[in-house]
Amino acid sequence: MPNTMSKENFLSLLDALKAPAQLDRAFLYESYVDAKDSSHSFAENNDIIAKMDINDFTLILYLVNEHLFYLVSHPDQKQADLVKSEEYEQFLLSITMDKYYTNEHLAYRNAAFSNRFQPEISTIALYLNFILGMLSRYHQGDPRQTLIVDIMQKGFSMAQCIVSLLTGGFETEAFSTWRTLHENECILLTLVHYGQNVINEYLKHLQYAIAFRGGLSTKEATDKIFEQIKSEMRSHDLKSKDMKRFIEYGWLYGIPEIEKEEGFKLNFRDGVERAAKLRQYSKVYEMSSEIAHSSPLLIYSRKDYFYLITVLNLYESFFRLEKIFSSLYLSTTSKDEQQSYVRMQGLYRGELMASYQIMQNRLKRMNAPNEKAKETEQKEKTSE
């Protein structure tokens, strides 16, 4: 007989999970016990299943959610009648066990070049978990007061998403997500560098975007915003066809003398990326854009190459974001917390740098045959 959770612990778990009060807890516990019994029967007839331990917490989550979903999707059926039906319980157990074994133990897994235990992944994951935990203590969601924190929080969340994709074997998807992370960091770096005047412009264009998408409460308010947009566009000699680009990138005009810079345009690569002084990433960004737009590069990509290039660019973005976070955190926390964070930096930043160097060396070795071929080709051209 498999180990079964006591009813008292089961009910406590449902309370901790905030299971809806209307669910029949006695029925759920009885179904859970029967599920554990059925798992034992499956194990006797299947060598693979016999080697799998049942995770009670996961099994209960499937069971509770399947029962709740059935009640919501069949409003004409009463729970009081269902819990007395042996046919319904068998139906519920069949779906629950199918999903538990298939999704938790027999799911298809992409081949991955790393896993969550390897230091190149586990170290940055630890760092991201800590930072996101600390950011959750700051007020968020009020752009006029919390814009920098909000952008930072989104950036670190995307970094965490990239880590999850990499360990799941989704290298190209992780690389295309880095593209968005890079856009995020460029905006953040620009706002932090140029300060309040540019932040105010960014907030203004945020309102312009809301109006453009029909998000304001009245037509009068929308019309007023559009008059303001048109007036500002005229002051920069922009045409009506430029409106969307102006709404998205016009906040860059808040940067002193930017219009006079050679090559400046209202777009990401010639505008935001240039303002953030990260123009050296334009080629990588372009390649990531090709992946995001499902070009042949996505379909016929080298997984090992995109794993390495994603990790390296993720690390570089993280180093820049962490520097901004560190400045905020160390200026707003107690002395004890500051010392604790500095100690963590000393330990784990060194490990991150070591991982980064290892990844760089791997990529160099991977690229070496191509570089040698280019060198040979150049020598042949010279001799001609």
Secondary structure by P-SEA (a helix, b strand, c coil): ccccccaaaaaaaaaaacccccccaaaaaaaaaaaaaaaaaaaaaccccccccccaaaaaaaaaaaaaaaaaacccccaaaaaacaaaaaaaaaaaaaaaaaaccccccccccccccccccaaaaaaaaaaaaaaaacccccccccaaaaaaaaaaaaaaaaaaaaaacaaaaaaaaaaaaaaaaaaaaaaaaacaaaaaaaaaaaaaaaaaacccccaaaaaaaaaaaaaaaaaacccccaaaaaaaccccccccccccccccccccccccccccccccaaaaaaaaaaaaacccccccccaaaaaaaaaaaaaaaaaaaaaaaaaaaaacccaaaaaaaaaaaaccaaaaaaaaaaaaaaaaaaaaaaaaaaaaaaaaaaac
